[in-house]
Structure formats: structure tokens, C-alpha cells
Amino acid sequence: MRVLKEDVMIEEKYQIVADFAVSAVEGIKRTGMKVLALQDRYAKIMMPFEGNINHIGTMYAGSLFILGEFSGGILHGVSFDYNKFFPIVREVTIRFLKAAKTNVTLEVSLSRETAAQIQDTAEREGKCDFELRLDLKDADDQTVAEVQGIWQLRKFRAGQSIAGT
């Protein structure tokens, strides 16, 4: 395991995933979002408060949405063969519970069995939907928003790849 700095642990094999994930989309890069941990089928990501403050001094709702939506993509990179499959988001809803006034983190994971079932279905059928329910938490470990969504794992067609790779 590679330790980048305190509380930032990314397994060496996933460093390329972390680097690509936060730099591939300009809008995500501008938020300053950081990948804090990547392990097999697990990710922890953080949206910094600084740079994402709205007109009333709390975290901008759009930044919280980006954090939730991003989770399916980063989970893809640590759960599935990213040379054969790519993720898309099909539907995401967010429920704001309290104002975020600190950095906000999100942890997302899949069991080995669930990841295998999703990938097997996508291999066989070309795609597979999967649902995630996520809590976005402030620095005091209080849930500030709940995200529910449907992502889809799709199989690349011959000659297809992710833009920018």
C-alpha cells in the first residue's frame, strides 16, 4: 500500500485510477476533489470545503452532487476490468439533510460477490445496472446528504476506449 500523506492511502495498483479520475473531467478537477483511499472494491473521496462555498457560506449543492455522482466512476476503477468495461450514470438523486460547513467525504464499496455478478452480467449481456446508496459526511461524521443512484457497467466494443486514454 502506498501512503501519500496522513489519511491518504491508495494501493499502488490504483494510483493510475486516482490520477485519471480527478483529472479526466475539467469540471471535477476545478472542484479540488481528492481521492483519499483506493483498495479492491473500495474508495473514499473528499470534496474540500474551500473552493466550493456558496453564497450563504455553506458547501455548494452542485459540489455535493458531483461527489455523489463521481462515486460510481471511481468504484468502477477498483472493482471491474477497466480495460474491458466503462461506467455510465443512469440516474442520481440527492437528498440534502443539513448544511455542509466542512470538507465532505464519501465511502463506497462493493462486495466481491456483487462486483463479480455485475461484471459477469456485463460480459454476457454487454451491460449491467447496479444501484448505490451513499452517505455524504462532514468532518464531524454527520450525514449532510444522501445519494441514491443507478450506474451501468458497459462492455467496450472492439476499438472503443475511454476518451483521453
C-alpha positions in Angstrom: 0.0 0.0 0.0 1.3 3.4 -0.9 0.8 6.1 1.7 0.7 9.6 0.1 0.2 11.6 3.3 -1.7 11.2 6.5 -5.1 9.6 6.0 -4.5 9.2 2.2 -3.9 5.5 1.3 -4.1 4.3 -2.3 -2.9 0.9 -3.2 -0.1 1.2 -5.8 -2.0 -0.6 -8.5 -4.8 2.0 -8.2 -2.7 5.1 -8.5 -3.4 5.4 -12.2 -7.2 5.2 -11.4 -6.8 8.0 -8.8 -4.9 10.2 -11.2 -7.2 9.7 -14.1 -10.4 10.1 -12.1 -9.7 13.6 -10.7 -8.2 15.0 -13.9 -10.2 13.5 -16.8 -13.2 15.9 -16.5 -12.3 19.6 -16.2 -15.4 20.4 -14.0 -14.4 17.7 -11.5 -10.8 18.9 -11.5 -11.9 22.5 -10.7 -13.7 21.4 -7.5 -10.4 20.2 -6.0 -12.0 16.8 -5.1 -9.4 14.3 -3.7 -9.2 10.6 -3.7 -8.2 9.6 -0.1 -8.2 5.8 -0.4 -8.5 3.1 -3.0 -8.4 -0.6 -2.4 -10.1 -3.6 -4.0 -13.8 -2.6 -4.4 -13.5 0.4 -2.0 -13.0 4.1 -2.4 -13.0 7.1 -0.1 -13.2 10.5 -1.7 -13.4 14.0 -0.4 -14.8 17.3 -1.6 -13.0 20.2 0.0 -15.0 23.0 1.6 -12.5 25.6 0.3 -13.3 26.5 -3.3 -16.9 25.0 -3.1 -18.5 27.6 -0.9 -21.9 29.1 -2.0 -23.5 32.5 -1.4 -24.6 31.7 2.2 -21.2 30.2 3.4 -22.0 26.5 3.1 -20.9 23.9 0.5 -22.4 24.4 -2.9 -25.1 21.9 -3.6 -23.6 21.1 -7.1 -20.3 20.2 -5.5 -22.1 17.7 -3.2 -23.9 16.3 -6.2 -20.6 15.9 -8.1 -19.2 14.0 -5.1 -22.1 11.5 -5.2 -22.2 11.1 -8.9 -18.4 10.6 -9.1 -18.6 7.6 -6.8 -19.8 5.2 -9.5 -16.9 6.1 -11.7 -14.2 5.7 -9.0 -15.8 2.5 -7.8 -15.6 1.2 -11.4 -11.8 1.7 -11.4 -11.3 -0.5 -8.3 -14.0 -3.1 -8.9 -14.0 -4.0 -12.6 -11.6 -4.6 -15.5 -11.4 -1.0 -16.8 -9.7 -2.2 -20.0 -12.9 -4.1 -20.9 -15.7 -2.1 -19.2 -16.7 1.5 -18.6 -19.2 3.1 -16.3 -22.1 5.5 -17.1 -24.5 7.1 -14.7 -28.2 6.4 -15.4 -29.9 8.2 -12.6 -28.9 10.0 -9.4 -31.0 11.7 -6.7 -29.7 13.6 -3.8 -31.4 14.5 -0.5 -29.8 17.4 1.4 -30.1 16.8 5.1 -28.1 19.6 6.7 -25.7 22.4 5.5 -22.1 21.3 5.0 -19.6 23.7 6.5 -16.6 21.5 6.3 -14.9 19.1 3.9 -17.3 16.3 2.9 -16.3 12.7 2.4 -18.0 9.7 0.9 -17.1 6.0 1.2 -18.3 3.5 -1.4 -17.7 -0.2 -1.7 -19.0 -3.4 -3.3 -18.7 -7.0 -2.0 -16.6 -9.4 -4.0 -19.7 -11.3 -4.9 -21.7 -8.3 -6.1 -18.8 -7.0 -8.2 -18.3 -10.4 -9.8 -22.1 -10.7 -10.5 -22.2 -7.2 -12.2 -19.1 -7.9 -14.3 -20.3 -11.4 -15.3 -23.7 -10.0 -16.4 -21.9 -7.1 -18.3 -19.6 -9.6 -20.0 -22.6 -11.8 -21.1 -25.1 -9.1 -21.9 -22.9 -6.1 -22.8 -24.1 -4.1 -19.8 -25.4 -4.3 -16.2 -27.1 -1.8 -14.0 -26.1 -1.5 -10.3 -27.5 0.6 -7.5 -25.7 2.6 -4.9 -27.0 4.3 -1.7 -24.4 6.6 -0.2 -24.0 9.0 2.7 -22.0 12.2 2.3 -20.5 13.1 5.7 -19.0 16.2 7.2 -15.8 16.4 9.3 -18.0 15.5 12.4 -19.1 12.3 10.7 -22.7 13.7 10.4 -24.6 12.8 7.2 -25.2 16.0 5.2 -26.7 14.4 2.2 -27.9 11.0 0.9 -27.4 9.9 -2.6 -29.1 7.1 -4.4 -28.4 6.2 -8.0 -28.2 3.7 -10.7 -24.9 3.3 -12.6 -24.3 0.9 -15.5 -21.3 -1.1 -16.3 -20.9 -1.4 -20.1 -18.6 -3.6 -22.2 -16.3 -1.8 -24.7 -16.9 -2.7 -28.3 -13.9 -3.5 -30.5 -11.7 -0.5 -30.9 -13.6 1.6 -28.3 -11.9 3.2 -25.3 -12.4 5.9 -22.7 -11.8 9.4 -24.1 -8.4 10.7 -23.1 -6.8 7.3 -22.7 
